[in-house]
């Protein structure tokens, strides 16, 4: 949870999946094959299940805490990252 909720009680979470290519040093949004359940935007719970990751691949999941006025900020959303490298299929 954020340290300060700014007096608001409409806290939601977003999970942004990125697939990383270390040889290029870049990460791009995951394709639709990666399944984040129950969904990846507007979560009220702090847990998800992730399925269909590719073997031998690095992923970065950005976890955003947002509320009803977050989209009015001129700044990019702040997030915590969870990095995962898969092994075998």
C-alpha positions in Angstrom: 0.0 0.0 0.0 1.1 3.6 -0.5 2.6 5.4 2.5 0.0 8.1 2.2 -3.4 7.7 0.6 -3.9 11.5 0.4 -7.2 11.2 2.4 -8.8 9.1 -0.2 -10.4 5.7 0.2 -10.7 4.6 -3.5 -7.4 2.8 -3.7 -7.0 0.4 -6.7 -4.0 -1.5 -8.1 -2.8 -2.0 -11.6 -0.3 -4.7 -12.8 1.6 -3.9 -15.9 3.5 -6.8 -17.4 6.7 -6.2 -19.4 8.8 -8.8 -21.2 12.5 -7.9 -21.1 15.2 -8.7 -23.6 18.5 -8.4 -21.8 20.6 -8.5 -25.0 18.8 -5.3 -26.1 18.4 -3.8 -22.7 14.7 -3.1 -23.3 11.4 -4.2 -21.9 8.1 -4.0 -23.8 4.5 -4.7 -22.8 3.5 -8.3 -22.6 1.3 -9.7 -25.4 -2.2 -11.0 -24.8 -0.9 -14.5 -24.2 0.1 -13.6 -20.6 -2.9 -14.1 -18.4 -3.2 -12.0 -15.3 -6.2 -13.1 -13.2 -8.7 -11.8 -12.1 -7.5 -8.8 -14.3 -4.6 -6.5 -14.6 -6.3 -3.1 -14.1 -8.6 -1.8 -11.3 -7.8 -4.5 -8.7 -9.2 -4.1 -5.2 -7.2 -7.1 -3.9 -3.4 -7.2 -3.6 -2.8 -10.5 -5.3 -3.1 -11.9 -8.8 -2.3 -15.2 -10.6 -0.1 -15.0 -13.7 -0.2 -17.8 -16.3 1.2 -18.5 -19.7 4.7 -17.1 -19.3 7.3 -18.1 -21.8 10.2 -20.3 -20.8 13.7 -18.8 -20.4 12.3 -15.3 -20.4 12.7 -12.3 -18.1 9.6 -10.4 -17.0 9.1 -7.2 -15.0 5.7 -6.6 -13.4 5.0 -3.0 -12.4 2.6 -2.7 -9.5 0.8 0.7 -9.4 -1.4 2.0 -6.5 -3.9 4.5 -8.0 -7.0 6.3 -7.0 -9.7 8.5 -8.7 -7.4 11.5 -9.2 -4.2 9.6 -10.2 -4.9 10.2 -13.9 -5.0 14.0 -13.3 -1.4 14.1 -12.2 1.2 15.4 -14.7 3.6 12.8 -13.5 3.9 9.1 -14.6 2.5 6.7 -12.1 4.9 5.5 -9.5 5.2 1.7 -9.1 7.0 -1.1 -7.4 8.7 -3.7 -9.6 8.6 -7.5 -9.3 11.2 -9.1 -11.6 10.9 -12.8 -12.6 13.0 -15.0 -14.9 11.4 -18.2 -16.0 13.3 -21.4 -16.4 11.8 -24.4 -18.1 8.4 -24.7 -19.9 
